[in-house]
Amino acid sequence: MMRVGLGVDLHPFSGDPARPLVLGGVVIPGVPGLAGHSDADVVVHALADSLLGAAGMGDLGTRFPAGDERFAGAASTELLREVVEALHEAGLGVENADVALVAEWPVLAPFRAAMESTLAGILAAPVRVAPKRAEGLGALGRREGMGAWAVVLVDQRERVGP
């Protein structure tokens, strides 16, 4: 059995120069972070939502509600680890993931390999992160925030152990 999941996430910039920008689990220096209850990592949020969708396990907001103080300031990579663990417990594994990251600024190509490596390590599967510009269109093009779209392929895995 193979299933495909699609996830989308958007966050505005926080306006707080002390808040770090985290994308794909990588801190991007010199850029104010995104606003959100957790670290607002749009790449990881879209990826986690795509995994939950493929597995038929709801969505990120239901599993980790923004109103729950346990997740205030949480590292999104830790939430992603929990999602991957839930998939494994359900006998599902990730075949691959593809993420389009839309941001007018900053230039993200230098961080692409680090994001892919970080995410591939969590998913135990190949991950491609493709930074794209909005070419001046809409809120993302006006540098008001960032967005990410993720697609994943998951499949049934043979269970190991009891």
Secondary structure, 3 states (H helix, E strand, C coil): CEEEEEEEEEEEECCCCCCEEEECCEEEEEEECECCCCCCCHHHHHHHHHHHHHHCCCCHHHHCCCCCHHHCCCCHHHHHHHHHHHHHHCCEEEEEEEEEEECCCCCCHHHHHHHHHHHHHHHCCCEEEEEECCCCCHHHHCCCEEEEEEEEEEEECCCCCC
